[in-house]
Amino acid sequence: MSLVVREGLSLKPFNSFALDARASLFVEAGNDQQVREALALATSRGLPLLVIGGGSNLLLTQDVQALVLRMASRGVRVLSEADGVLVVEAEAGEPWHAFVVRTLEQGLAGLENLSLIPGTVGAAPMQNIGAYGVELKDVFAGLTALDRHTGELREFSLAECTFAYRDSRFKRESERWVILRVRFALSRTAAVHLDYGPVRQRLAVLGIEQPTPLQVSQAICAIRQEKLPDPAQLGNAGSFFKNPLVSAERAAALRAEHADLVAYPQADGQVKLAAGWLIERAGWKGYRDGDAGVHHLQALVLVNHGGASGPQLLALARRIQADILQRFAVDLEIEPRVL
């Protein structure tokens, strides 16, 4: 099936901030051949290529002078099973949370802590999505990507992806790779991860002492729904800033001034600070400037109350960054991709 090409299409339905930027050209690819056709079309029109999934990690500050390729491929399959571990492959266009639920309903553990994260399977490795003590790299079994430079398919192992906190080779080399499929190592018997206090507390309230992966997922969904706005109702891109890493010395100095500082020591000696705590302590929680604002329940989330523009949201983010730097001598890094 040939590509359906649309010119000047509004991307408002395709980004979770609901920002009304327009694409020079817009296509959706449901298979590898259509991805190749999109690449050829972008080249023939002299346009850069922007690949998107669910648009949940984008801040559009202007019209996009590019061919926007939305990955819409679907399919989930079991590739192998050995000793209770299954390698499950999903196409890039599969909605992430629906995929997680599907694996849990089949009695497979591993993805439960990553429940209700917006976006698609193909976008998940880009920033090594993580939540509640688990990152994608912890269950990763490989992926297939198209090299935009050579047109060849390449298989990537865990080591080759160079995953880090909200980072990967594919994020750093976003102009080169198009992720087509991702594989996960899931278990029929794996122990659940309950390192995050609120998850244990929610399960305890429910009287669940030995939770199943599905029960952990349900608890995490409830927590996320209480703390985070639904993009369908209030435009947002989830966590807008990364949790900053600082030296142990800097963390100790901050704790001397703020006894309730939320901080997590890391294996390399650094300390990860809770960006949301810093922003809330600085007084930004619930702040609103026109339709650009900070969510009233979670200071880490910037929101579009309906009519905010990308530049307005970015200006608010810059003000918050400057204030946190001035107050705490800590640099906050924006998590979504700013275009």
C-alpha positions in Angstrom: 0.0 0.0 0.0 1.4 3.4 -1.0 1.8 6.2 1.5 -1.0 8.7 2.1 0.8 12.1 2.0 -0.8 15.1 3.7 0.5 18.7 3.3 0.3 21.4 6.0 -1.4 19.0 8.4 -1.9 20.3 12.0 0.0 18.1 14.5 -2.4 19.0 17.3 -3.9 15.5 17.4 -0.4 14.0 17.3 1.3 15.6 20.3 0.2 15.3 23.9 0.6 19.0 24.6 -2.1 19.5 21.9 0.0 22.3 20.3 -1.2 23.5 16.9 2.0 23.3 14.8 1.8 22.2 11.2 4.0 19.8 9.3 5.2 20.5 5.8 4.4 16.9 5.0 2.8 14.1 7.2 2.7 10.4 6.6 2.0 7.3 8.6 4.0 4.1 8.1 2.4 0.7 8.9 5.3 -1.4 7.8 9.0 -1.4 6.9 8.4 -0.7 3.2 6.4 2.4 4.0 9.2 3.7 6.2 11.5 3.3 3.3 9.0 5.1 1.0 8.8 8.0 3.5 12.6 8.3 3.6 12.7 8.4 -0.2 10.0 11.0 -0.3 11.8 13.2 2.3 14.9 13.0 0.2 13.1 13.8 -3.1 11.4 16.9 -1.5 14.6 18.1 0.2 13.1 17.8 3.6 14.5 16.5 6.9 12.7 13.6 8.5 11.0 13.8 11.9 9.9 10.4 13.3 7.3 10.4 16.0 5.3 7.8 17.9 2.6 9.0 20.3 4.0 12.5 20.4 4.2 12.4 24.2 7.7 13.6 24.4 7.6 16.6 22.1 7.4 20.4 22.6 6.6 22.0 19.3 7.5 25.7 19.3 6.8 26.4 15.6 5.6 24.8 12.4 7.7 21.7 11.5 9.6 22.2 8.3 10.0 18.5 7.7 8.4 15.3 6.6 6.8 14.0 9.8 6.7 10.2 9.9 4.4 8.7 12.4 5.1 5.1 13.2 1.9 3.2 13.0 3.0 -0.4 12.6 1.3 -3.0 14.8 2.0 -6.5 15.9 3.2 -8.5 19.0 4.7 -12.0 18.8 6.6 -14.5 21.0 10.0 -15.3 19.5 11.3 -17.9 22.0 10.8 -19.4 25.4 13.4 -21.0 27.6 13.4 -21.7 31.4 10.3 -19.6 31.9 11.7 -16.5 30.1 10.0 -15.4 26.9 11.4 -13.1 24.3 8.4 -11.0 23.1 8.7 -8.6 20.1 6.5 -5.7 19.4 6.2 -3.4 16.4 7.2 0.3 16.9 3.7 1.6 16.5 2.2 -0.4 19.3 0.8 1.8 22.1 3.0 1.3 25.1 0.5 0.8 27.9 -1.7 -1.5 25.8 1.3 -3.6 25.1 2.2 -3.7 28.8 -1.4 -4.8 29.7 -1.3 -7.5 27.0 1.8 -9.1 28.5 0.5 -9.0 32.0 -2.8 -10.6 31.0 -0.8 -13.4 29.5 0.9 -14.0 32.9 4.2 -12.4 32.0 6.2 -10.3 34.4 8.7 -7.5 33.8 6.8 -4.5 32.5 4.4 -3.9 35.4 6.4 -1.0 36.9 6.3 0.8 33.5 2.5 0.8 33.3 0.6 3.8 32.1 3.6 5.5 30.5 2.3 7.3 27.4 3.8 6.8 23.9 4.7 3.9 21.7 6.9 0.8 21.9 9.3 2.3 19.3 9.8 5.5 21.3 10.5 3.7 24.6 14.2 2.9 23.9 14.9 6.4 22.8 15.0 7.7 26.3 15.2 4.4 28.2 11.8 5.0 29.8 11.7 4.2 33.5 9.4 4.4 36.5 9.1 3.1 40.1 12.6 1.5 40.2 12.6 -0.2 36.7 14.0 1.0 33.4 13.4 -0.4 29.9 17.0 -1.6 29.8 16.2 -4.0 32.7 13.9 -6.1 30.4 15.5 -5.3 27.0 16.3 -8.1 24.7 17.2 -6.3 21.5 15.7 -4.2 18.7 15.7 -3.8 14.9 16.4 -0.4 13.4 16.7 1.0 9.9 19.9 2.9 9.2 18.8 6.1 7.4 22.3 6.6 6.0 22.6 3.2 4.3 19.1 1.8 4.1 20.2 -1.4 5.9 18.5 -3.1 8.8 20.6 -3.5 12.0 20.0 -5.6 15.1 21.1 -4.0 18.4 22.1 -5.7 21.6 21.7 -4.2 25.1 25.3 -3.1 25.2 25.1 -1.5 21.7 22.2 0.7 22.8 24.3 2.4 25.5 21.3 3.1 27.7 21.6 5.6 30.5 19.2 7.7 32.6 16.6 8.9 30.1 19.1 8.5 27.4 20.3 6.1 24.7 22.3 5.8 21.5 19.1 6.4 19.5 18.4 9.7 21.3 21.9 10.9 20.7 21.8 9.7 17.1 18.2 10.6 16.3 19.0 11.6 12.8 20.3 8.2 11.9 18.1 5.4 13.2 14.4 4.5 12.8 13.4 1.9 15.4 11.1 -0.7 13.8 10.7 -3.4 16.4 11.7 -3.9 20.1 12.2 -7.2 21.9 11.7 -7.8 25.7 12.8 -10.6 28.0 9.7 -11.3 30.2 9.3 -14.0 32.8 6.5 -16.3 34.0 8.0 -16.4 37.5 10.0 -13.2 38.1 9.7 -11.4 41.4 8.1 -8.0 41.4 10.0 -4.8 42.2 8.6 -3.0 45.2 11.4 -0.6 45.9 9.2 2.5 45.6 7.5 3.2 48.9 4.1 4.5 47.6 3.6 1.2 45.6 4.2 -0.9 48.8 1.9 1.4 50.7 -0.9 1.2 48.1 -0.7 -2.6 48.1 -0.7 -2.7 51.9 -3.8 -0.6 52.0 -5.4 -3.1 49.7 -4.3 -5.9 52.0 -2.1 -7.5 49.3 1.0 -9.0 50.9 2.3 -11.0 47.9 1.2 -9.1 44.8 1.1 -10.4 41.3 2.6 -8.4 38.5 -0.9 -7.4 37.4 -1.7 -6.1 40.9 1.5 -4.1 41.0 0.5 -2.6 37.6 -2.9 -1.7 38.9 -1.5 0.0 42.0 1.0 2.0 39.8 -1.8 3.0 37.5 -3.9 4.2 40.4 -0.9 6.2 41.8 -0.1 7.8 38.4 -3.8 8.7 37.7 -3.9 10.5 41.1 -0.7 12.4 40.5 -0.5 13.0 36.7 -3.0 14.6 34.4 -4.5 12.7 31.5 -3.2 14.3 28.3 -6.6 13.8 26.7 -8.1 16.2 29.3 -5.1 18.5 30.0 -2.3 18.9 27.5 1.1 17.7 28.9 4.2 15.7 28.2 4.5 14.0 31.6 7.7 14.8 33.5 9.1 17.9 31.9 12.4 17.9 33.7 14.9 15.2 34.4 15.8 14.4 38.0 19.3 16.1 38.2 22.4 14.3 39.3 24.7 16.2 41.6 27.9 15.4 43.6 27.5 13.9 47.1 29.1 17.1 48.4 26.5 19.3 46.7 23.7 17.0 48.0 25.0 17.2 51.5 25.2 21.0 51.3 21.6 21.2 50.2 20.5 18.8 52.9 22.1 21.0 55.5 19.8 23.8 54.3 16.8 21.6 53.6 16.4 18.6 55.9 13.5 17.2 53.9 15.5 17.1 50.6 14.4 14.2 48.4 17.6 12.6 47.2 18.7 9.1 46.0 22.4 8.0 46.2 23.6 6.4 43.0 26.0 3.5 42.5 28.6 5.9 41.0 28.7 8.1 44.0 26.5 10.8 42.6 23.1 11.7 44.1 19.9 12.0 42.1 17.6 14.8 43.3 13.9 14.9 42.9 13.3 17.7 40.4 9.6 17.9 41.4 10.7 18.6 45.0 13.0 21.4 43.9 10.3 23.0 41.8 7.6 22.7 44.5 9.9 24.1 47.2 10.6 27.1 44.9 6.9 27.8 44.8 6.0 26.9 41.2 3.5 24.1 41.9 0.1 25.2 40.5 1.6 28.3 38.9 -0.2 29.6 35.8 0.7 32.3 33.3 -2.2 32.5 30.8 -2.8 28.9 29.6 0.8 27.8 30.3 1.1 26.3 33.8 2.6 23.9 36.3 0.2 21.1 37.4 -1.4 21.7 40.8 -0.7 18.1 41.9 2.7 17.4 40.4 5.3 20.2 40.1 7.3 18.2 37.6 4.5 18.5 34.9 4.0 21.5 32.7 0.5 21.8 31.3 -1.4 23.5 28.5 -4.7 24.7 29.9 -6.1 25.0 26.3 -4.6 27.9 24.5 -0.9 27.9 25.3 1.7 28.0 22.6 4.9 26.1 22.4 7.0 29.3 22.9 4.9 30.1 26.0 5.5 26.7 27.6 9.2 26.9 26.8 9.4 30.4 28.3 7.8 29.1 31.5 10.3 26.2 31.6 13.2 28.6 31.2 12.0 30.7 34.1 11.7 27.6 36.3 15.2 26.5 35.2 16.7 29.9 36.1 14.9 30.0 39.4 16.1 26.6 40.5 19.7 27.4 39.4 19.6 30.6 41.5 18.0 29.0 44.6 19.7 25.7 44.7 22.7 25.9 42.2 21.2 23.0 40.4 20.7 22.8 36.6 17.4 21.3 35.4 17.5 19.6 32.0 14.3 19.6 29.9 13.2 16.0 29.2 10.9 16.4 26.1 12.4 17.0 22.7 12.1 20.7 21.9 11.4 21.6 18.2 
